[in-house]
Amino acid sequence: MIDPSDEEMAAIMVAVELLWPRPPPDLQPAEPSPNRWRFSGRWWARPSPARRERPWLR
């Protein structure tokens, strides 16, 4: 087998570098945006005294 010349080796290395698969760029934002609306109006979002059962209200 004949070794490639320096120019051929450089061309092979450039071709491999260009054609080698790379991972996709990170498309996620650095910090997720807060979703405060998700928990609004839920029973656990009320203060604890407001969640207590009142036996005389039944």
LOVEXZA-432549 format. One record per residue (C-alpha): z negated, y, x negated; residue in one letter. Coordinates in nm, 2 decimals, always signed. Each point is the difference from the previous one (the first is absolute). Layout:
<rec><Z>Z</Z><Y>Y</Y><X>X</X><code>A</code></rec>
...
This chain:
<rec><Z>+0.00</Z><Y>+0.00</Y><X>+0.00</X><code>M</code></rec>
<rec><Z>+0.09</Z><Y>+0.34</Y><X>-0.13</X><code>I</code></rec>
<rec><Z>-0.26</Z><Y>+0.28</Y><X>+0.02</X><code>D</code></rec>
<rec><Z>+0.11</Z><Y>+0.32</Y><X>+0.18</X><code>P</code></rec>
<rec><Z>+0.06</Z><Y>+0.31</Y><X>-0.20</X><code>S</code></rec>
<rec><Z>-0.24</Z><Y>+0.30</Y><X>+0.03</X><code>D</code></rec>
<rec><Z>+0.24</Z><Y>+0.17</Y><X>+0.24</X><code>E</code></rec>
<rec><Z>+0.03</Z><Y>-0.31</Y><X>+0.22</X><code>E</code></rec>
<rec><Z>-0.38</Z><Y>-0.05</Y><X>+0.00</X><code>M</code></rec>
<rec><Z>-0.05</Z><Y>+0.36</Y><X>+0.10</X><code>A</code></rec>
<rec><Z>+0.25</Z><Y>-0.04</Y><X>+0.28</X><code>A</code></rec>
<rec><Z>-0.16</Z><Y>-0.32</Y><X>+0.12</X><code>I</code></rec>
<rec><Z>-0.35</Z><Y>+0.16</Y><X>+0.00</X><code>M</code></rec>
<rec><Z>+0.13</Z><Y>+0.30</Y><X>+0.20</X><code>V</code></rec>
<rec><Z>+0.17</Z><Y>-0.23</Y><X>+0.25</X><code>A</code></rec>
<rec><Z>-0.32</Z><Y>-0.21</Y><X>+0.04</X><code>V</code></rec>
<rec><Z>-0.21</Z><Y>+0.32</Y><X>+0.04</X><code>E</code></rec>
<rec><Z>+0.23</Z><Y>+0.13</Y><X>+0.27</X><code>L</code></rec>
<rec><Z>+0.04</Z><Y>-0.32</Y><X>+0.19</X><code>L</code></rec>
<rec><Z>-0.36</Z><Y>-0.13</Y><X>-0.02</X><code>W</code></rec>
<rec><Z>-0.17</Z><Y>+0.02</Y><X>+0.34</X><code>P</code></rec>
<rec><Z>-0.28</Z><Y>+0.25</Y><X>+0.03</X><code>R</code></rec>
<rec><Z>-0.28</Z><Y>+0.02</Y><X>+0.26</X><code>P</code></rec>
<rec><Z>+0.07</Z><Y>+0.25</Y><X>+0.28</X><code>P</code></rec>
<rec><Z>-0.17</Z><Y>+0.34</Y><X>-0.03</X><code>P</code></rec>
<rec><Z>-0.33</Z><Y>+0.04</Y><X>+0.18</X><code>D</code></rec>
<rec><Z>+0.09</Z><Y>+0.15</Y><X>+0.33</X><code>L</code></rec>
<rec><Z>-0.36</Z><Y>+0.03</Y><X>+0.12</X><code>Q</code></rec>
<rec><Z>-0.17</Z><Y>+0.34</Y><X>-0.02</X><code>P</code></rec>
<rec><Z>-0.28</Z><Y>+0.02</Y><X>-0.25</X><code>A</code></rec>
<rec><Z>-0.26</Z><Y>+0.05</Y><X>+0.27</X><code>E</code></rec>
<rec><Z>+0.05</Z><Y>-0.11</Y><X>+0.36</X><code>P</code></rec>
<rec><Z>-0.04</Z><Y>+0.28</Y><X>+0.25</X><code>S</code></rec>
<rec><Z>-0.32</Z><Y>-0.02</Y><X>+0.20</X><code>P</code></rec>
<rec><Z>+0.03</Z><Y>-0.13</Y><X>+0.35</X><code>N</code></rec>
<rec><Z>-0.29</Z><Y>+0.17</Y><X>+0.17</X><code>R</code></rec>
<rec><Z>+0.17</Z><Y>-0.03</Y><X>+0.34</X><code>W</code></rec>
<rec><Z>-0.03</Z><Y>-0.38</Y><X>-0.01</X><code>R</code></rec>
<rec><Z>-0.37</Z><Y>+0.00</Y><X>+0.07</X><code>F</code></rec>
<rec><Z>-0.03</Z><Y>+0.30</Y><X>+0.23</X><code>S</code></rec>
<rec><Z>-0.13</Z><Y>-0.09</Y><X>+0.35</X><code>G</code></rec>
<rec><Z>-0.14</Z><Y>-0.34</Y><X>-0.10</X><code>R</code></rec>
<rec><Z>-0.34</Z><Y>-0.11</Y><X>+0.11</X><code>W</code></rec>
<rec><Z>-0.13</Z><Y>-0.02</Y><X>-0.36</X><code>W</code></rec>
<rec><Z>+0.12</Z><Y>+0.36</Y><X>-0.07</X><code>A</code></rec>
<rec><Z>-0.27</Z><Y>+0.14</Y><X>+0.23</X><code>R</code></rec>
<rec><Z>-0.35</Z><Y>+0.08</Y><X>-0.14</X><code>P</code></rec>
<rec><Z>-0.25</Z><Y>-0.29</Y><X>+0.02</X><code>S</code></rec>
<rec><Z>-0.22</Z><Y>+0.17</Y><X>+0.26</X><code>P</code></rec>
<rec><Z>+0.30</Z><Y>+0.03</Y><X>+0.23</X><code>A</code></rec>
<rec><Z>+0.08</Z><Y>-0.37</Y><X>-0.03</X><code>R</code></rec>
<rec><Z>-0.35</Z><Y>-0.12</Y><X>+0.10</X><code>R</code></rec>
<rec><Z>-0.02</Z><Y>-0.19</Y><X>+0.33</X><code>E</code></rec>
<rec><Z>-0.19</Z><Y>+0.18</Y><X>+0.27</X><code>R</code></rec>
<rec><Z>-0.16</Z><Y>-0.26</Y><X>+0.23</X><code>P</code></rec>
<rec><Z>-0.08</Z><Y>+0.25</Y><X>+0.27</X><code>W</code></rec>
<rec><Z>+0.37</Z><Y>+0.10</Y><X>+0.03</X><code>L</code></rec>
<rec><Z>+0.12</Z><Y>-0.34</Y><X>+0.12</X><code>R</code></rec>
